[in-house]
Structure formats: structure tokens, C-alpha cells
Amino acid sequence: MTAALAALGALSHETRLTAFRRLVKAGPDGLTVGELRTALDIPPATLTAHLNALRAAHLVQDRREGRVIRVSADFARMDALMGYLTENCCAESTCCPPESRQRRAAGKRA
């Protein structure tokens, strides 16, 4: 629960949510900080503050490539958060559409 609260808190800001979704869209290679800043059209210091919040929640990771820092979404953490949020979905009813139940069932078999 603590990790979920930290992640949800970090994502509860419009700019951080937009940045995270952009990094998810970029895939495992992520984006350089400059590319992300350009995509979001925000000042460097503002992006740094938002990335620090996402790092603290372990939603993003970065790596240095020479003089450049590349940031990517932590897909394992994202999947863990989604799993936590949906682990009890429809446990006591049939609230989910059939395709959601099938995806969850397939995930439990894997």
C-alpha cells in the first residue's frame, strides 16, 4: 500500500502524469531529459522537480549516456501498481466487462 500511495501521489499532478504517460509511450528506451522537456514545453528546473517526484516514487529511472541523461518509465513498477489497483476487481461481483476478466485470468495463469 505504501508504494501505491507514493506512486499515486506522484501521478496526481497534471505535469507529472503527462510526463509519465509520455515516457510510457516512448517505451523502454525512454527519452533524453531534453527531449522530454521539449515535448512538455516546460522550463528545465520545473522538469527537474517533477522528475525528482517521479524518481522518489520509483516510477522512472534514468541512466547517463555521456553528457546526456535518458529517462524511462519503470514498467515493472507501473505493472505492480496496476496489479495492486485491480487485484480485487470483481472479486464479489461481475462488475468488469468480459474482456477485463479474461485479461486478468490470463495474467494469473502466466
N, CA, C and O atoms as a GROMACS GRO file, in nm:
protein
  440
    1MET      N    1   0.082  -0.119   0.000
    1MET     CA    2   0.000   0.000   0.000
    1MET      C    3   0.087   0.126   0.000
    1MET      O    4   0.053   0.224  -0.065
    2THR      N    5   0.198   0.122   0.073
    2THR     CA    6   0.285   0.241   0.080
    2THR      C    7   0.338   0.278  -0.058
    2THR      O    8   0.338   0.395  -0.095
    3ALA      N    9   0.383   0.180  -0.134
    3ALA     CA   10   0.434   0.206  -0.269
    3ALA      C   11   0.324   0.260  -0.360
    3ALA      O   12   0.347   0.350  -0.440
    4ALA      N   13   0.204   0.205  -0.347
    4ALA     CA   14   0.092   0.251  -0.428
    4ALA      C   15   0.057   0.396  -0.395
    4ALA      O   16   0.032   0.476  -0.485
    5LEU      N   17   0.057   0.429  -0.268
    5LEU     CA   18   0.027   0.567  -0.228
    5LEU      C   19   0.132   0.664  -0.280
    5LEU      O   20   0.099   0.773  -0.326
    6ALA      N   21   0.259   0.624  -0.274
    6ALA     CA   22   0.367   0.710  -0.326
    6ALA      C   23   0.351   0.730  -0.476
    6ALA      O   24   0.364   0.842  -0.526
    7ALA      N   25   0.323   0.623  -0.548
    7ALA     CA   26   0.307   0.633  -0.694
    7ALA      C   27   0.187   0.718  -0.730
    7ALA      O   28   0.196   0.805  -0.816
    8LEU      N   29   0.075   0.694  -0.666
    8LEU     CA   30  -0.045   0.771  -0.695
    8LEU      C   31  -0.027   0.918  -0.659
    8LEU      O   32  -0.076   1.006  -0.730
    9GLY      N   33   0.043   0.944  -0.550
    9GLY     CA   34   0.072   1.082  -0.512
    9GLY      C   35   0.157   1.152  -0.617
    9GLY      O   36   0.131   1.267  -0.652
   10ALA      N   37   0.258   1.082  -0.667
   10ALA     CA   38   0.345   1.140  -0.769
   10ALA      C   39   0.269   1.165  -0.898
   10ALA      O   40   0.294   1.264  -0.967
   11LEU      N   41   0.176   1.078  -0.931
   11LEU     CA   42   0.100   1.093  -1.055
   11LEU      C   43  -0.019   1.188  -1.042
   11LEU      O   44  -0.090   1.212  -1.139
   12SER      N   45  -0.041   1.241  -0.923
   12SER     CA   46  -0.159   1.325  -0.900
   12SER      C   47  -0.141   1.470  -0.946
   12SER      O   48  -0.225   1.555  -0.916
   13HIS      N   49  -0.034   1.498  -1.016
   13HIS     CA   50  -0.011   1.632  -1.070
   13HIS      C   51  -0.016   1.623  -1.222
   13HIS      O   52   0.041   1.530  -1.281
   14GLU      N   53  -0.082   1.716  -1.286
   14GLU     CA   54  -0.103   1.712  -1.430
   14GLU      C   55   0.028   1.698  -1.509
   14GLU      O   56   0.036   1.616  -1.601
   15THR      N   57   0.129   1.775  -1.474
   15THR     CA   58   0.255   1.770  -1.549
   15THR      C   59   0.326   1.638  -1.528
   15THR      O   60   0.381   1.581  -1.622
   16ARG      N   61   0.326   1.587  -1.404
   16ARG     CA   62   0.392   1.458  -1.378
   16ARG      C   63   0.320   1.344  -1.448
   16ARG      O   64   0.384   1.254  -1.503
   17LEU      N   65   0.188   1.348  -1.447
   17LEU     CA   66   0.112   1.244  -1.516
   17LEU      C   67   0.139   1.251  -1.666
   17LEU      O   68   0.156   1.147  -1.731
   18THR      N   69   0.142   1.371  -1.721
   18THR     CA   70   0.172   1.386  -1.864
   18THR      C   71   0.312   1.337  -1.896
   18THR      O   72   0.332   1.269  -1.997
   19ALA      N   73   0.409   1.369  -1.812
   19ALA     CA   74   0.547   1.324  -1.834
   19ALA      C   75   0.555   1.172  -1.828
   19ALA      O   76   0.619   1.109  -1.912
   20PHE      N   77   0.491   1.113  -1.729
   20PHE     CA   78   0.495   0.967  -1.715
   20PHE      C   79   0.430   0.900  -1.835
   20PHE      O   80   0.484   0.804  -1.889
   21ARG      N   81   0.316   0.950  -1.877
   21ARG     CA   82   0.248   0.892  -1.993
   21ARG      C   83   0.332   0.906  -2.119
   21ARG      O   84   0.333   0.818  -2.204
   22ARG      N   85   0.404   1.018  -2.131
   22ARG     CA   86   0.492   1.037  -2.248
   22ARG      C   87   0.607   0.937  -2.243
   22ARG      O   88   0.646   0.884  -2.347
   23LEU      N   89   0.661   0.910  -2.125
   23LEU     CA   90   0.769   0.812  -2.112
   23LEU      C   91   0.718   0.670  -2.139
   23LEU      O   92   0.790   0.589  -2.197
   24VAL      N   93   0.597   0.641  -2.096
   24VAL     CA   94   0.538   0.510  -2.126
   24VAL      C   95   0.524   0.495  -2.277
   24VAL      O   96   0.554   0.390  -2.333
   25LYS      N   97   0.478   0.599  -2.342
   25LYS     CA   98   0.462   0.597  -2.487
   25LYS      C   99   0.596   0.576  -2.557
   25LYS      O  100   0.601   0.509  -2.661
   26ALA      N  101   0.702   0.631  -2.502
   26ALA     CA  102   0.835   0.620  -2.563
   26ALA      C  103   0.890   0.477  -2.554
   26ALA      O  104   0.978   0.440  -2.631
   27GLY      N  105   0.838   0.398  -2.462
   27GLY     CA  106   0.884   0.260  -2.449
   27GLY      C  107   1.007   0.248  -2.362
   27GLY      O  108   1.047   0.345  -2.296
   28PRO      N  109   1.069   0.131  -2.361
   28PRO     CA  110   1.181   0.104  -2.271
   28PRO      C  111   1.303   0.194  -2.292
   28PRO      O  112   1.380   0.217  -2.199
   29ASP      N  113   1.322   0.246  -2.414
   29ASP     CA  114   1.437   0.334  -2.438
   29ASP      C  115   1.418   0.472  -2.377
   29ASP      O  116   1.516   0.543  -2.355
   30GLY      N  117   1.295   0.510  -2.349
   30GLY     CA  118   1.268   0.639  -2.288
   30GLY      C  119   1.306   0.756  -2.376
   30GLY      O  120   1.312   0.744  -2.498
   31LEU      N  121   1.332   0.869  -2.312
   31LEU     CA  122   1.367   0.993  -2.380
   31LEU      C  123   1.481   1.059  -2.305
   31LEU      O  124   1.500   1.037  -2.185
   32THR      N  125   1.557   1.141  -2.375
   32THR     CA  126   1.654   1.222  -2.303
   32THR      C  127   1.575   1.329  -2.226
   32THR      O  128   1.461   1.359  -2.259
   33VAL      N  129   1.638   1.384  -2.124
   33VAL     CA  130   1.572   1.489  -2.047
   33VAL      C  131   1.536   1.605  -2.140
   33VAL      O  132   1.429   1.665  -2.127
   34GLY      N  133   1.625   1.637  -2.233
   34GLY     CA  134   1.597   1.745  -2.328
   34GLY      C  135   1.478   1.715  -2.416
   34GLY      O  136   1.395   1.803  -2.442
   35GLU      N  137   1.468   1.591  -2.464
   35GLU     CA  138   1.354   1.553  -2.548
   35GLU      C  139   1.224   1.562  -2.468
   35GLU      O  140   1.122   1.608  -2.519
   36LEU      N  141   1.228   1.517  -2.344
   36LEU     CA  142   1.108   1.523  -2.260
   36LEU      C  143   1.069   1.667  -2.231
   36LEU      O  144   0.951   1.703  -2.234
   37ARG      N  145   1.169   1.750  -2.202
   37ARG     CA  146   1.142   1.892  -2.176
   37ARG      C  147   1.078   1.957  -2.297
   37ARG      O  148   0.983   2.034  -2.283
   38THR      N  149   1.130   1.928  -2.415
   38THR     CA  150   1.074   1.984  -2.538
   38THR      C  151   0.930   1.936  -2.559
   38THR      O  152   0.843   2.014  -2.595
   39ALA      N  153   0.907   1.808  -2.536
   39ALA     CA  154   0.772   1.752  -2.554
   39ALA      C  155   0.672   1.816  -2.459
   39ALA      O  156   0.556   1.838  -2.495
   40LEU      N  157   0.716   1.845  -2.337
   40LEU     CA  158   0.626   1.901  -2.237
   40LEU      C  159   0.621   2.054  -2.241
   40LEU      O  160   0.528   2.115  -2.189
   41ASP      N  161   0.722   2.114  -2.304
   41ASP     CA  162   0.732   2.260  -2.314
   41ASP      C  163   0.726   2.326  -2.176
   41ASP      O  164   0.644   2.414  -2.150
   42ILE      N  165   0.818   2.282  -2.089
   42ILE     CA  166   0.829   2.340  -1.955
   42ILE      C  167   0.975   2.376  -1.928
   42ILE      O  168   1.064   2.319  -1.991
   43PRO      N  169   1.000   2.469  -1.836
   43PRO     CA  170   1.138   2.508  -1.804
   43PRO      C  171   1.217   2.390  -1.744
   43PRO      O  172   1.159   2.302  -1.680
   44PRO      N  173   1.349   2.390  -1.764
   44PRO     CA  174   1.432   2.282  -1.712
   44PRO      C  175   1.417   2.258  -1.561
   44PRO      O  176   1.407   2.144  -1.517
   45ALA      N  177   1.415   2.365  -1.482
   45ALA     CA  178   1.405   2.348  -1.337
   45ALA      C  179   1.272   2.286  -1.297
   45ALA      O  180   1.265   2.207  -1.203
   46THR      N  181   1.168   2.321  -1.368
   46THR     CA  182   1.036   2.263  -1.340
   46THR      C  183   1.036   2.114  -1.372
   46THR      O  184   0.984   2.034  -1.294
   47LEU      N  185   1.094   2.078  -1.485
   47LEU     CA  186   1.102   1.936  -1.521
   47LEU      C  187   1.183   1.859  -1.418
   47LEU      O  188   1.146   1.748  -1.380
   48THR      N  189   1.294   1.916  -1.374
   48THR     CA  190   1.377   1.850  -1.273
   48THR      C  191   1.296   1.820  -1.148
   48THR      O  192   1.305   1.710  -1.093
   49ALA      N  193   1.219   1.917  -1.102
   49ALA     CA  194   1.138   1.896  -0.981
   49ALA      C  195   1.036   1.785  -1.003
   49ALA      O  196   1.015   1.702  -0.914
   50HIS      N  197   0.972   1.783  -1.118
   50HIS     CA  198   0.872   1.679  -1.145
   50HIS      C  199   0.937   1.542  -1.161
   50HIS      O  200   0.884   1.443  -1.112
   51LEU      N  201   1.051   1.536  -1.227
   51LEU     CA  202   1.121   1.408  -1.240
   51LEU      C  203   1.168   1.357  -1.104
   51LEU      O  204   1.165   1.236  -1.079
   52ASN      N  205   1.211   1.448  -1.017
   52ASN     CA  206   1.251   1.405  -0.882
   52ASN      C  207   1.135   1.341  -0.807
   52ASN      O  208   1.154   1.244  -0.735
   53ALA      N  209   1.014   1.395  -0.824
   53ALA     CA  210   0.896   1.335  -0.758
   53ALA      C  211   0.868   1.197  -0.816
   53ALA      O  212   0.834   1.105  -0.742
   54LEU      N  213   0.881   1.182  -0.948
   54LEU     CA  214   0.858   1.052  -1.011
   54LEU      C  215   0.968   0.953  -0.973
   54LEU      O  216   0.940   0.834  -0.956
   55ARG      N  217   1.092   1.000  -0.960
   55ARG     CA  218   1.202   0.913  -0.915
   55ARG      C  219   1.178   0.866  -0.772
   55ARG      O  220   1.197   0.748  -0.741
   56ALA      N  221   1.136   0.957  -0.686
   56ALA     CA  222   1.113   0.922  -0.546
   56ALA      C  223   1.006   0.814  -0.532
   56ALA      O  224   1.011   0.734  -0.439
   57ALA      N  225   0.911   0.814  -0.623
   57ALA     CA  226   0.805   0.711  -0.623
   57ALA      C  227   0.846   0.588  -0.702
   57ALA      O  228   0.768   0.494  -0.717
   58HIS      N  229   0.969   0.588  -0.753
   58HIS     CA  230   1.024   0.474  -0.830
   58HIS      C  231   0.944   0.446  -0.956
   58HIS      O  232   0.934   0.331  -1.000
   59LEU      N  233   0.888   0.551  -1.015
   59LEU     CA  234   0.812   0.534  -1.140
   59LEU      C  235   0.898   0.555  -1.264
   59LEU      O  236   0.862   0.509  -1.372
   60VAL      N  237   1.011   0.623  -1.248
   60VAL     CA  238   1.103   0.643  -1.359
   60VAL      C  239   1.244   0.609  -1.314
   60VAL      O  240   1.276   0.612  -1.195
   61GLN      N  241   1.325   0.578  -1.411
   61GLN     CA  242   1.466   0.554  -1.385
   61GLN      C  243   1.545   0.629  -1.491
   61GLN      O  244   1.496   0.653  -1.601
   62ASP      N  245   1.668   0.664  -1.458
   62ASP     CA  246   1.747   0.732  -1.559
   62ASP      C  247   1.886   0.672  -1.566
   62ASP      O  248   1.934   0.606  -1.473
   63ARG      N  249   1.948   0.697  -1.679
   63ARG     CA  250   2.085   0.649  -1.699
   63ARG      C  251   2.161   0.755  -1.778
   63ARG      O  252   2.106   0.823  -1.865
   64ARG      N  253   2.286   0.767  -1.743
   64ARG     CA  254   2.371   0.864  -1.811
   64ARG      C  255   2.426   0.802  -1.939
   64ARG      O  256   2.473   0.688  -1.939
   65GLU      N  257   2.420   0.878  -2.045
   65GLU     CA  258   2.478   0.839  -2.174
   65GLU      C  259   2.570   0.954  -2.216
   65GLU      O  260   2.529   1.046  -2.287
   66GLY      N  261   2.693   0.946  -2.173
   66GLY     CA  262   2.786   1.056  -2.199
   66GLY      C  263   2.742   1.180  -2.124
   66GLY      O  264   2.738   1.181  -2.001
   67ARG      N  265   2.711   1.284  -2.198
   67ARG     CA  266   2.670   1.411  -2.136
   67ARG      C  267   2.518   1.422  -2.122
   67ARG      O  268   2.467   1.525  -2.077
   68VAL      N  269   2.447   1.318  -2.161
   68VAL     CA  270   2.301   1.322  -2.167
   68VAL      C  271   2.244   1.224  -2.064
   68VAL      O  272   2.302   1.118  -2.038
   69ILE      N  273   2.131   1.261  -2.006
   69ILE     CA  274   2.058   1.170  -1.916
   69ILE      C  275   1.933   1.124  -1.988
   69ILE      O  276   1.856   1.206  -2.038
   70ARG      N  277   1.915   0.994  -1.992
   70ARG     CA  278   1.798   0.933  -2.056
   70ARG      C  279   1.706   0.884  -1.945
   70ARG      O  280   1.750   0.816  -1.852
   71VAL      N  281   1.579   0.919  -1.955
   71VAL     CA  282   1.479   0.882  -1.854
   71VAL      C  283   1.380   0.786  -1.917
   71VAL      O  284   1.337   0.805  -2.031
   72SER      N  285   1.342   0.683  -1.842
   72SER     CA  286   1.242   0.588  -1.892
   72SER      C  287   1.147   0.551  -1.779
   72SER      O  288   1.181   0.559  -1.661
   73ALA      N  289   1.030   0.510  -1.819
   73ALA     CA  290   0.931   0.463  -1.721
   73ALA      C  291   0.978   0.331  -1.664
   73ALA      O  292   1.040   0.250  -1.733
   74ASP      N  293   0.949   0.309  -1.537
   74ASP     CA  294   0.977   0.179  -1.476
   74ASP      C  295   0.852   0.094  -1.496
   74ASP      O  296   0.756   0.102  -1.420
   75PHE      N  297   0.856   0.012  -1.602
   75PHE     CA  298   0.738  -0.064  -1.640
   75PHE      C  299   0.701  -0.170  -1.536
   75PHE      O  300   0.583  -0.201  -1.518
   76ALA      N  301   0.800  -0.226  -1.468
   76ALA     CA  302   0.770  -0.324  -1.363
   76ALA      C  303   0.692  -0.258  -1.249
   76ALA      O  304   0.597  -0.316  -1.197
   77ARG      N  305   0.732  -0.136  -1.211
   77ARG     CA  306   0.662  -0.063  -1.105
   77ARG      C  307   0.522  -0.026  -1.151
   77ARG      O  308   0.426  -0.035  -1.074
   78MET      N  309   0.509   0.016  -1.277
   78MET     CA  310   0.378   0.051  -1.330
   78MET      C  311   0.286  -0.072  -1.329
   78MET      O  312   0.170  -0.063  -1.288
   79ASP      N  313   0.339  -0.186  -1.373
   79ASP     CA  314   0.259  -0.309  -1.373
   79ASP      C  315   0.220  -0.350  -1.231
   79ASP      O  316   0.108  -0.396  -1.207
   80ALA      N  317   0.312  -0.332  -1.136
   80ALA     CA  318   0.281  -0.366  -0.997
   80ALA      C  319   0.169  -0.275  -0.944
   80ALA      O  320   0.080  -0.322  -0.872
   81LEU      N  321   0.173  -0.148  -0.978
   81LEU     CA  322   0.068  -0.055  -0.936
   81LEU      C  323  -0.066  -0.094  -0.996
   81LEU      O  324  -0.167  -0.098  -0.927
   82MET      N  325  -0.066  -0.124  -1.126
   82MET     CA  326  -0.191  -0.165  -1.191
   82MET      C  327  -0.243  -0.295  -1.128
   82MET      O  328  -0.364  -0.309  -1.106
   83GLY      N  329  -0.155  -0.386  -1.100
   83GLY     CA  330  -0.196  -0.511  -1.037
   83GLY      C  331  -0.256  -0.487  -0.899
   83GLY      O  332  -0.358  -0.546  -0.863
   84TYR      N  333  -0.192  -0.398  -0.822
   84TYR     CA  334  -0.244  -0.366  -0.688
   84TYR      C  335  -0.382  -0.303  -0.697
   84TYR      O  336  -0.471  -0.336  -0.618
   85LEU      N  337  -0.400  -0.213  -0.793
   85LEU     CA  338  -0.529  -0.143  -0.806
   85LEU      C  339  -0.641  -0.235  -0.852
   85LEU      O  340  -0.758  -0.210  -0.823
   86THR      N  341  -0.607  -0.340  -0.923
   86THR     CA  342  -0.711  -0.426  -0.980
   86THR      C  343  -0.716  -0.565  -0.919
   86THR      O  344  -0.797  -0.647  -0.962
   87GLU      N  345  -0.633  -0.595  -0.820
   87GLU     CA  346  -0.627  -0.731  -0.769
   87GLU      C  347  -0.759  -0.781  -0.710
   87GLU      O  348  -0.785  -0.901  -0.711
   88ASN      N  349  -0.841  -0.694  -0.660
   88ASN     CA  350  -0.969  -0.736  -0.602
   88ASN      C  351  -1.088  -0.701  -0.690
   88ASN      O  352  -1.203  -0.712  -0.648
   89CYS      N  353  -1.060  -0.659  -0.812
   89CYS     CA  354  -1.167  -0.619  -0.902
   89CYS      C  355  -1.261  -0.738  -0.927
   89CYS      O  356  -1.217  -0.847  -0.962
   90CYS      N  357  -1.386  -0.713  -0.908
   90CYS     CA  358  -1.491  -0.811  -0.935
   90CYS      C  359  -1.480  -0.937  -0.848
   90CYS      O  360  -1.532  -1.042  -0.884
   91ALA      N  361  -1.413  -0.926  -0.738
   91ALA     CA  362  -1.399  -1.042  -0.651
   91ALA      C  363  -1.533  -1.083  -0.590
   91ALA      O  364  -1.554  -1.199  -0.557
   92GLU      N  365  -1.622  -0.986  -0.578
   92GLU     CA  366  -1.751  -1.015  -0.516
   92GLU      C  367  -1.869  -0.992  -0.610
   92GLU      O  368  -1.985  -1.002  -0.570
   93SER      N  369  -1.839  -0.962  -0.736
   93SER     CA  370  -1.947  -0.940  -0.832
   93SER      C  371  -1.891  -0.956  -0.972
   93SER      O  372  -1.775  -0.994  -0.991
   94THR      N  373  -1.973  -0.926  -1.069
   94THR     CA  374  -1.929  -0.930  -1.208
   94THR      C  375  -1.930  -0.790  -1.267
   94THR      O  376  -1.996  -0.764  -1.368
   95CYS      N  377  -1.858  -0.700  -1.203
   95CYS     CA  378  -1.858  -0.560  -1.245
   95CYS      C  379  -1.774  -0.536  -1.370
   95CYS      O  380  -1.798  -0.438  -1.441
   96CYS      N  381  -1.679  -0.620  -1.396
   96CYS     CA  382  -1.588  -0.599  -1.510
   96CYS      C  383  -1.650  -0.649  -1.639
   96CYS      O  384  -1.726  -0.746  -1.640
   97PRO      N  385  -1.616  -0.581  -1.748
   97PRO     CA  386  -1.656  -0.636  -1.878
   97PRO      C  387  -1.585  -0.769  -1.900
   97PRO      O  388  -1.478  -0.791  -1.844
   98PRO      N  389  -1.641  -0.856  -1.980
   98PRO     CA  390  -1.582  -0.989  -2.001
   98PRO      C  391  -1.436  -0.984  -2.045
   98PRO      O  392  -1.357  -1.069  -2.001
   99GLU      N  393  -1.397  -0.887  -2.130
   99GLU     CA  394  -1.258  -0.882  -2.176
   99GLU      C  395  -1.162  -0.850  -2.062
   99GLU      O  396  -1.048  -0.897  -2.064
  100SER      N  397  -1.205  -0.771  -1.963
  100SER     CA  398  -1.120  -0.743  -1.847
  100SER      C  399  -1.100  -0.868  -1.763
  100SER      O  400  -0.990  -0.896  -1.717
  101ARG      N  401  -1.208  -0.943  -1.744
  101ARG     CA  402  -1.196  -1.067  -1.666
  101ARG      C  403  -1.103  -1.164  -1.738
  101ARG      O  404  -1.024  -1.234  -1.674
  102GLN      N  405  -1.112  -1.171  -1.871
  102GLN     CA  406  -1.026  -1.262  -1.948
  102GLN      C  407  -0.879  -1.220  -1.936
  102GLN      O  408  -0.792  -1.306  -1.921
  103ARG      N  409  -0.850  -1.089  -1.944
  103ARG     CA  410  -0.712  -1.042  -1.931
  103ARG      C  411  -0.658  -1.074  -1.793
  103ARG      O  412  -0.544  -1.119  -1.780
  104ARG      N  413  -0.739  -1.051  -1.689
  104ARG     CA  414  -0.694  -1.080  -1.552
  104ARG      C  415  -0.669  -1.229  -1.535
  104ARG      O  416  -0.569  -1.268  -1.476
  105ALA      N  417  -0.759  -1.311  -1.587
  105ALA     CA  418  -0.744  -1.457  -1.576
  105ALA      C  419  -0.618  -1.503  -1.650
  105ALA      O  420  -0.546  -1.590  -1.601
  106ALA      N  421  -0.593  -1.446  -1.767
  106ALA     CA  422  -0.474  -1.483  -1.843
  106ALA      C  423  -0.347  -1.443  -1.766
  106ALA      O  424  -0.248  -1.516  -1.768
  107GLY      N  425  -0.351  -1.328  -1.701
  107GLY     CA  426  -0.237  -1.282  -1.622
  107GLY      C  427  -0.209  -1.372  -1.503
  107GLY      O  428  -0.093  -1.392  -1.467
  108LYS      N  429  -0.314  -1.426  -1.442
  108LYS     CA  430  -0.294  -1.515  -1.326
  108LYS      C  431  -0.235  -1.648  -1.368
  108LYS      O  432  -0.164  -1.712  -1.290
  109ARG      N  433  -0.263  -1.691  -1.491
  109ARG     CA  434  -0.208  -1.819  -1.540
  109ARG      C  435  -0.061  -1.806  -1.576
  109ARG      O  436   0.013  -1.904  -1.570
  110ALA      N  437  -0.018  -1.685  -1.613
  110ALA     CA  438   0.120  -1.666  -1.659
  110ALA      C  439   0.220  -1.677  -1.547
  110ALA      O  440   0.340  -1.664  -1.570
   0.00000   0.00000   0.00000
